Amino acid sequence: MPVPKRKRSRPRRDKRFANKHISVIEAALCPTCKEPRTSHQVCKACGHYKGVKIMQTSADRMLKRTASRKSKEARKATYAPPSQSSSSESSE
């Protein structure tokens, strides 16, 4: 099994790891909503990528939820349940 001939000095060892720094992620502006986003990624604010709606955002889900709740309330308001007195009369 191969074994190193000499011990590597600290500076020589540390040179190997000198360039493993964290790079800064550049932010670009979304052309649809003008929010900052990382390049080549779907915008988290509006869900668009290259001008096409790709994913549903939390704001979209909230709007859909409120619309469904309003429609349920409207259905409940239009539907009048039969009164209990009429149901008890029919059973006699």
C-alpha positions as CSV (number, residue, x, y, z in Angstrom):
1,M,0.0,0.0,0.0
2,P,1.5,3.4,-1.0
3,V,2.7,5.6,1.9
4,P,3.8,9.3,1.5
5,K,7.6,9.8,1.7
6,R,7.4,13.1,3.7
7,K,4.9,14.9,5.9
8,R,3.1,17.7,4.1
9,S,3.8,21.1,5.7
10,R,0.9,23.2,7.0
11,P,1.2,25.9,4.3
12,R,1.2,23.3,1.5
13,R,-1.7,21.5,3.0
14,D,-3.7,24.8,3.6
15,K,-3.1,25.8,-0.1
16,R,-5.4,23.0,-1.1
17,F,-8.3,24.4,0.8
18,A,-7.7,28.1,0.1
19,N,-10.0,28.2,-2.9
20,K,-12.9,26.3,-1.4
21,H,-14.7,29.5,-0.4
22,I,-18.4,30.2,-0.7
23,S,-19.3,32.2,-3.8
24,V,-21.8,35.0,-3.7
25,I,-25.1,34.1,-5.4
26,E,-26.1,36.8,-7.9
27,A,-29.7,37.9,-7.7
28,A,-31.6,38.9,-10.8
29,L,-35.0,40.6,-11.0
30,C,-38.0,38.7,-12.1
31,P,-39.4,40.1,-15.3
32,T,-43.0,39.5,-14.2
33,C,-43.1,40.8,-10.7
34,K,-39.7,42.6,-10.4
35,E,-38.9,40.6,-7.2
36,P,-35.2,39.5,-6.7
37,R,-34.6,35.9,-7.5
38,T,-31.7,33.6,-8.3
39,S,-30.9,33.2,-11.9
40,H,-32.3,30.1,-13.8
41,Q,-34.8,29.5,-10.9
42,V,-38.6,29.8,-10.7
43,C,-39.6,33.0,-9.0
44,K,-41.0,32.2,-5.5
45,A,-43.1,35.3,-5.4
46,C,-45.1,34.8,-8.6
47,G,-44.2,31.3,-9.8
48,H,-43.1,32.4,-13.3
49,Y,-40.0,31.1,-15.2
50,K,-39.1,32.7,-18.6
51,G,-42.5,34.4,-18.7
52,V,-44.5,31.2,-18.1
53,K,-46.5,30.3,-15.0
54,I,-44.8,27.1,-13.7
55,M,-45.8,26.7,-10.1
56,Q,-48.6,27.7,-7.8
57,T,-47.5,30.1,-5.1
58,S,-48.9,30.5,-1.5
59,A,-50.7,33.7,-2.5
60,D,-52.5,31.7,-5.4
61,R,-53.5,29.0,-2.9
62,M,-54.8,31.6,-0.5
63,L,-56.9,33.2,-3.2
64,K,-58.3,29.9,-4.3
65,R,-59.1,28.9,-0.7
66,T,-61.0,32.2,0.0
67,A,-63.0,31.8,-3.2
68,S,-64.0,28.2,-2.3
69,R,-64.9,29.3,1.2
70,K,-67.1,32.1,-0.2
71,S,-68.8,29.7,-2.6
72,K,-69.5,27.3,0.3
73,E,-71.0,30.1,2.4
74,A,-73.1,31.2,-0.6
75,R,-74.4,27.6,-1.0
76,K,-75.2,27.3,2.7
77,A,-77.1,30.6,2.6
78,T,-79.2,29.6,-0.5
79,Y,-80.0,26.1,1.0
80,A,-82.6,26.4,3.7
81,P,-82.8,23.2,5.8
82,P,-86.3,21.9,6.5
83,S,-87.6,23.0,9.9
84,Q,-87.7,20.4,12.6
85,S,-91.4,20.8,13.2
86,S,-92.2,19.8,9.6
87,S,-90.0,16.7,9.9
88,S,-91.7,15.6,13.2
89,E,-95.1,16.0,11.6
90,S,-94.2,13.8,8.7
91,S,-93.1,11.0,11.0
92,E,-96.5,10.9,12.8
